[in-house]
Amino acid sequence: MKYKKNIDLIVQLTITSFKQRYEGSFLGFFWYLLNPVLTFLFLYFIFVNLLGSNIENYALYLLLGIIQWNFLSLAAGSSMKIIMVNSLLIKSLSFKRETLIISIVLMAFLSNIIELMIFFVILIFSVETSFWILLFPMILIFQFLFALGLAFFLSSVLLFFRDLENIWNFVSKVWWFATPVFYSVSSNSNFIYLFNLFNPMYHLIESSRSILVYGKSPDIYSLLAFILMSLISFAFGYLVFRHLKPKFAEMI
Amino acid sequence: MSITVKHVSKKFVISSNRKISALSQIIGFFTDRAPKRQFEVLKDISFSSNNGEILGIIGKNGSGKSTLLRVIAGIYTSDSGIVEANGKIIPLISLNLGFIDRLSMRDNIYLCGCLFGMMRQEIRDNFSSIVKYAELDDFVDTKLYQFSSGMKQRLAFSIAVHCRPDILLIDEVFEIGDERFREKSKKELKKLVSKGTIILLVSHDLDLLKKHCGRILWIDQGSLVADGKTGLINTYKKQA
């Protein structure tokens, strides 16, 4: 019964954040698609002659990278301040605090799914898909867990350490450039490659590209690394959140 | 329905004015050993109540009344002592809770209802009754930023009442709407009490408390000074 109530609350909060995000804007729902498409066009025209020339199927390669990165950036960015923004709620009601975070990440996840569906339409018309595509839902689940863990961590620690927002803004920018979204890293041992061995977003994006764009099996170590990192992110993020949760109402 | 509060104490950590370096702050954060000044907001509070009564809580500003309600509601955790509640607790600590101005009243009713712990189905079943009670039938799909503050308060009160609270915590939010609606809400609270609901009412409006409460809890500097009949209010007035 209690369980079901929380699910209902998560559903309602997710609907609310969806509606809130695009309510009143003229193009409304289309911003979901417009944002990644515009980023894509921008990067495509800049890099197709510079960096992407030697990458097979560069357009799909780039688009998928942008979509996957967008998810993380939207989930982390919008969940980070969610406890702070809802201070009045936290101070006057005792609902499960986790529901706020889960619903925001769910909102980002659903936006991601919508973008991916468009991607699939393009994909089917431009390359041959293979049965490896069946592995993709599993990647999505771990992608969700990864972002959720990060969101739990950022949203709770921010209340105690306000500098985190500035740190995160910087870190996420560096992270975006270090992740091969619009370029590729080859496995010679340069600095970027070594960094990316520890970069969950690299493993996520590379595995997704293998499966979808190139229709081949993902690098098994890369896939396992991502799964492991997602589980660590989720477990660590949630533990931190749970530890700090009782003090939320006193900190805002 | 019953509520028992046993030896509840609560301290707040107040950040000291002393300049501390960022490094020692970070170390302090991770080791829980930052220099802190503590302030006891609640000191060993105990009381209990069974079926159907209104308990008025009086005390000066900063004496810990709101903190007590928040501890009972589970918003703050107490440092020691326990709160045993048998029934559904609904806190009405602020009447502007969770409303999102850019969404319609319909969306807001669903959101707030869920935040209060209702199921979506329950809200669907009670929807027209909530709207009707708040006397806002004509505005179901109006965005909330066009509501007056009185209308929002009526809506919040109506949602809270429809949650069927067993224990209702009210903090200074008795200025709901106009005189007529205020009377209506008082009647509603009486009806709830007659059905067994326990109401904890924090207010500085002593006449209101005298008129409606069966029992008064007097809190001063975090301690429960007295627990008794409404006659306490006179003693309190004399002291103030």
Contacts between the chains, C-beta under 8 A, distances in Angstrom:
chain1	res1	chain2	res2	distance
A	4	B	119	6.6
A	5	B	114	7.7
A	5	B	117	5.8
A	5	B	118	7.7
A	5	B	119	5.9
A	8	B	114	5.5
A	8	B	118	8.0
A	8	B	119	5.2
A	8	B	120	4.7
A	9	B	114	4.4
A	9	B	115	6.7
A	11	B	120	7.1
A	12	B	110	5.5
A	12	B	111	5.4
A	12	B	114	4.2
A	12	B	120	6.7
A	13	B	111	7.2
A	13	B	114	7.5
A	15	B	107	7.6
A	15	B	110	7.9
A	16	B	100	6.6
A	16	B	103	6.8
A	16	B	107	6.6
A	16	B	111	5.3
A	19	B	103	6.0
A	19	B	107	6.5
A	20	B	100	6.2
A	20	B	102	6.4
A	20	B	103	6.6
A	23	B	102	5.3
A	23	B	103	6.7
A	24	B	102	6.2
A	86	B	98	7.7
A	88	B	94	6.1
A	88	B	96	6.7
A	88	B	97	6.3
A	88	B	98	7.6
A	89	B	97	6.0
A	89	B	98	5.0
A	89	B	115	6.8
A	90	B	75	7.5
A	91	B	70	7.5
A	91	B	75	6.6
A	91	B	93	7.3
A	91	B	94	7.5
A	92	B	75	7.2
A	92	B	91	6.3
A	92	B	93	4.0
A	92	B	94	4.4
A	92	B	97	5.1
A	93	B	73	7.6
A	93	B	75	7.1
A	93	B	91	6.2
A	93	B	93	7.9
A	93	B	97	6.2
A	93	B	98	7.3
A	93	B	115	5.6
A	93	B	116	7.0
A	94	B	73	5.0
A	94	B	74	4.1
A	94	B	75	5.0
A	94	B	89	7.6
A	94	B	91	6.8
A	95	B	115	5.3
A	95	B	116	8.0
A	95	B	117	6.9
A	160	B	29	6.4
A	161	B	26	8.0
A	161	B	29	6.8
A	246	B	77	4.4
A	249	B	70	6.8
A	249	B	75	4.9
A	249	B	76	5.6
A	250	B	12	6.5
A	250	B	13	8.0
A	250	B	76	6.5
